[in-house]
Amino acid sequence: FDTKDVSMEEFLHHFWLNRGEPTSLMENASYWHHLASWWPRRHDDDVLWLHYEDMRQDLRACIKRVAAFMGVDASDETLVDLACERSSEAYMREKAHLFDENLTRRFRND
C-alpha cells in the first residue's frame, strides 16, 4: 500500500486493536490478540520468547539462545558469524528479492 494513503497512527490502531478476537480460523486476529494468545504457553518447553529489541542489541547472543533452544551446538564461532551475517538487516536488504512475498504469492495464486 502507499504509505501516503494511511497515517501510521491509523495503521497501528487498526493493526493492533480494531480486529480483536477472530470469529473463525480463517479470520486474522489483531497483532495484540495474537501475542496475548501465546502468553499462557510462555513457560512451555517448546516455546521460546524473543524480543526484537534484544536481537537488535545483541544478535549474537540471541542466535546462540535459539541454537540452545533447538539443541544445536553453537560453539562453532564461524557458524555463528555466518548466522549473524545472514540475519543482519544489511544482508536482508541486499538480498531483498529472497525475502519478499513473491514465493508465497505464487503458492497462493495472487
C-alpha positions in Angstrom: 0.0 0.0 0.0 1.1 3.6 -0.4 2.2 5.0 2.9 0.6 8.3 2.0 -2.9 6.6 2.0 -3.0 6.0 5.7 -1.2 7.6 8.7 1.0 5.5 10.9 -1.4 6.1 13.8 -4.4 4.8 11.8 -2.4 1.8 10.6 -1.3 0.9 14.1 -4.7 1.4 15.6 -6.2 -1.0 13.1 -3.3 -3.4 13.2 -3.1 -3.6 17.0 -6.6 -3.0 18.2 -9.5 -3.0 15.9 -9.6 -6.6 14.7 -10.0 -8.1 18.1 -10.5 -11.8 18.6 -11.1 -13.7 15.4 -14.6 -15.2 14.8 -13.2 -18.1 12.7 -9.9 -19.8 11.9 -9.8 -18.0 8.6 -10.0 -14.5 10.0 -6.9 -12.7 11.2 -6.8 -11.5 14.7 -5.2 -8.3 15.8 -1.5 -8.5 16.4 -2.1 -7.9 20.1 -4.6 -10.8 20.3 -2.0 -13.0 18.5 0.7 -12.1 21.1 -1.7 -12.5 24.0 -2.8 -15.9 22.8 0.7 -17.2 23.4 1.1 -15.8 26.9 -0.4 -18.9 28.6 2.3 -21.0 26.9 5.2 -18.8 27.8 6.7 -21.3 30.2 6.3 -24.3 27.9 9.5 -26.2 27.0 8.7 -25.9 23.3 8.1 -22.1 23.2 10.9 -19.5 23.0 10.1 -15.9 23.5 12.4 -13.5 21.7 12.2 -9.7 21.6 13.2 -7.6 18.6 14.9 -5.1 20.8 17.1 -7.9 22.3 18.1 -9.1 18.8 19.0 -5.5 17.8 21.1 -5.1 20.9 22.9 -8.4 20.8 22.1 -10.6 17.8 24.9 -13.0 18.5 23.6 -13.8 22.0 20.1 -14.3 20.6 21.4 -16.7 17.8 23.1 -18.7 20.5 20.0 -18.7 22.6 17.9 -20.0 19.6 20.6 -22.7 18.9 20.5 -23.9 22.5 16.7 -24.0 22.4 16.9 -26.1 19.2 19.6 -28.4 20.7 22.2 -27.1 18.2 25.8 -26.8 19.2 26.7 -23.1 18.8 30.4 -23.5 19.8 31.5 -23.1 16.2 32.0 -19.3 16.0 32.4 -19.4 12.2 28.8 -20.8 12.0 27.6 -18.2 14.5 29.3 -15.5 12.4 27.5 -16.7 9.3 24.2 -16.8 11.1 24.8 -13.2 12.3 25.7 -12.0 8.8 22.7 -13.7 7.2 20.4 -12.3 10.0 21.5 -8.8 9.6 19.4 -6.0 8.2 22.1 -5.2 5.7 22.2 -8.7 4.3 18.4 -8.9 4.1 18.3 -5.5 2.3 21.0 -6.7 -0.1 19.1 -9.9 -0.8 15.6 -8.3 -0.6 14.4 -10.4 -3.6 14.8 -13.5 -1.4 12.8 -12.1 1.5 9.8 -10.6 -0.3 6.4 -12.2 -0.7 6.8 -13.4 -4.3 7.2 -17.0 -3.3 4.1 -17.1 -1.0 2.1 -15.1 -3.6 3.0 -17.7 -6.2 1.7 -20.5 -4.0 -1.5 -18.5 -3.1 -2.0 -17.7 -6.8 -2.1 -13.9 -6.2 
